[in-house]
């Protein structure tokens, strides 16, 4: 069975995960175009959520 190719959105999200969170936040806060700002904000939220989930799932994380 062949593995399906990654679509452009999966590739975009993978690249976004590698971007510094501060850079995404800066773009989200300072982009003059409101449509682009919403995209940066969504990417920032997505990456932040992924990083938080990684930290929470670590064995060292105590609740």
TORBADREN-509407 format. One record per residue (C-alpha): residue in one letter; x, y, z; residue number from 1. Coordinates in steps of 0.05 Angstrom, whole numbers, always signed. Example, Ala and Ser with C-alpha at 12.3 -4.5 7.8 and 13.67 -1.06 7.14 Angstrom:
2
['a'; [+246; -90; +156]; 1]
['s'; [+273; -21; +143]; 2]
END
This chain:
63
['x'; [+0; +0; +0]; 1]
['x'; [+28; +67; -21]; 2]
['x'; [+34; +122; +31]; 3]
['x'; [-7; +182; +10]; 4]
['x'; [+33; +245; -6]; 5]
['x'; [+30; +301; +43]; 6]
['x'; [-15; +356; +20]; 7]
['x'; [+5; +428; +19]; 8]
['x'; [-30; +442; +86]; 9]
['x'; [+8; +387; +122]; 10]
['x'; [+72; +415; +95]; 11]
['x'; [+53; +485; +116]; 12]
['x'; [+38; +463; +187]; 13]
['x'; [+104; +424; +191]; 14]
['x'; [+142; +486; +170]; 15]
['x'; [+103; +529; +219]; 16]
['x'; [+122; +483; +276]; 17]
['x'; [+195; +499; +262]; 18]
['x'; [+186; +575; +264]; 19]
['x'; [+204; +611; +327]; 20]
['x'; [+142; +627; +368]; 21]
['x'; [+164; +698; +380]; 22]
['x'; [+169; +710; +305]; 23]
['x'; [+98; +684; +295]; 24]
['x'; [+72; +727; +352]; 25]
['x'; [+107; +789; +324]; 26]
['x'; [+76; +776; +255]; 27]
['x'; [+8; +764; +287]; 28]
['x'; [+12; +830; +325]; 29]
['x'; [+43; +875; +273]; 30]
['x'; [+17; +852; +206]; 31]
['x'; [-22; +910; +175]; 32]
['x'; [-65; +865; +131]; 33]
['x'; [-121; +838; +176]; 34]
['x'; [-129; +774; +134]; 35]
['x'; [-55; +757; +139]; 36]
['x'; [-56; +776; +213]; 37]
['x'; [-111; +724; +225]; 38]
['x'; [-69; +671; +189]; 39]
['x'; [-8; +688; +231]; 40]
['x'; [-51; +686; +294]; 41]
['x'; [-79; +618; +275]; 42]
['x'; [-9; +591; +261]; 43]
['x'; [+17; +619; +327]; 44]
['x'; [-41; +587; +365]; 45]
['x'; [-30; +520; +330]; 46]
['x'; [+45; +518; +343]; 47]
['x'; [+36; +541; +415]; 48]
['x'; [-15; +486; +427]; 49]
['x'; [+31; +433; +397]; 50]
['x'; [+89; +456; +441]; 51]
['x'; [+46; +458; +503]; 52]
['x'; [+20; +388; +489]; 53]
['x'; [+92; +363; +480]; 54]
['x'; [+112; +392; +548]; 55]
['x'; [+50; +366; +584]; 56]
['x'; [+61; +296; +557]; 57]
['x'; [+132; +292; +584]; 58]
['x'; [+142; +244; +642]; 59]
['x'; [+174; +300; +682]; 60]
['x'; [+112; +344; +678]; 61]
['x'; [+75; +342; +744]; 62]
['x'; [+4; +364; +753]; 63]
END
